[in-house]
Amino acid sequence: MIRSSLSRRITGAVLGITSLMVLLAAIATWLDTRQILLSGIDRELTGMAKHLRQRDREMPPENRPPRLGPPQNNENRRLIQIQDAATGQDLLRLGLKPEDSLFADPPTGDPERPTSLNLASGRWIRVMGLELQRPPPFITTRKSDQPVRVRLGFDLSSVHTELRRSAGVLLVVWLLASLFAWIAVRIVLASILRPIRALEDAIGQLGPSDLDARVPDAAGPEELRRIVVRLNDLMDRLAQAFRREQATIANIAHELRTPVTVLRTTLEFRQLAGPAPEEAAVLATCLETVHRMQTQVANLLLLARLEAGKEPLETDLTDVALLLQDALQPWLAKAKGRHQIWQLAIPESLEVQTADGHLLQILNNLLGNAVLHSPTGSTIDVALTTDGDGLRLVVANPCPDPVDPQQLGQAFYRGDHARQASDHNGLGLALCGRLARLLGGTLTLGVADGVFTARLSVPGHPGTAPVPA
């Protein structure tokens, strides 16, 4: 289905309706002009025929109408052809070329009704016929008691010229009307669409981090203002639902934190009591599970604070290269056990004014994601650079399983086989994205040609703090 903008639809509708109406009016005007011109000629032909019929010799001279004399040579618009009714011999031809004949194509229907005819010479004429019981008085070569057939014609060259001129004028009027309609609709659309574009800009400024932002109730059509009211009502309901979701996540995390802490403490005390070897192995497994549960609860609490905008930001001058080396240490043994190879491009020192705790959490999550979700024996590329405005970190690792790029970075998304088979809950990349925004930077995730790439960009100069997003 082809979709078009509101502007194009209105323009097309107005231009189409206007052009069609003007075109129909022009055609009607042209047909009416043609009928008026032909009606005048028909009246003249009818008058000529009337004079020929009213020359009855038995009529008294005082009541006899004036006789119609033969047309003069300069009246080349009038045409007359008279034939003997019995033999078809021409008795009179006036205004006709040798190849023309008014009897060549006799009128259909009533011959005494005027009709149009094209002669052999190409002339367009109006012709009517009649029969007389005796020749007109100006026919002196025939006896007065012999019937004759008469054809009266009128050259329509001037009518044709006038109709062509009228058609040209009406065509110009149609084109000008279409042009003026297009100009008018563009002017009207500018005023109609201005508040719509303002509404579009206002909606574009709404962001996920500002739940209290609303579309301003600007001046505009009443229908558009009702849409703004409905949109703001929807934003209110979405903000309430989002806050309820944040509160639910925070409450669940808070409620879980205490029993998980108690459980870990109990297991640690039991481990210190020197249990049997079989029990010690079970305790170690339980403690590892509890430790992951504590990490997930902490991540949920951090996510809730970030979504609510309540996570504090304290910056300091940080050597990011050294911080990255520290973040790599816990994952080196894990990568070695999976026979994974590191390709590192890290400078000796890179100092940036940033929040080292939050940045370290981002680095841990990105490096852990690369180790845990890459195939055995794969290569992981890590590159840290600076462009003078901050740091740029790129982490790339093979990703053979299909991943939905639209869901990357969404909370609780576990797309590929590694995520689904492990005990991860899909919070790591979501936290990285929100922490990057907190630091005033961006995190871009993508999969292309079987390679997963995370690009972190964090602004900050030595001695300057980034502005939170």
Secondary structure as UniProt FT lines:
FT   HELIX           6..53
FT   TURN            57..58
FT   TURN            61..63
FT   TURN            73..74
FT   TURN            76..77
FT   STRAND          78..84
FT   TURN            85..87
FT   STRAND          90..94
FT   TURN            98..99
FT   TURN            102..103
FT   TURN            111..112
FT   STRAND          115..118
FT   TURN            120..121
FT   STRAND          124..132
FT   TURN            137..138
FT   TURN            144..145
FT   STRAND          148..155
FT   HELIX           157..204
FT   TURN            208..209
FT   TURN            211..212
FT   HELIX           222..272
FT   HELIX           277..308
FT   STRAND          316..319
FT   HELIX           320..337
FT   TURN            338..339
FT   STRAND          341..345
FT   STRAND          351..354
FT   HELIX           356..372
FT   TURN            376..377
FT   STRAND          379..386
FT   STRAND          390..398
FT   TURN            405..409
FT   TURN            411..412
FT   HELIX           417..421
FT   HELIX           428..438
FT   TURN            439..440
FT   STRAND          442..448
FT   TURN            449..450
FT   STRAND          451..459
FT   TURN            462..463
//
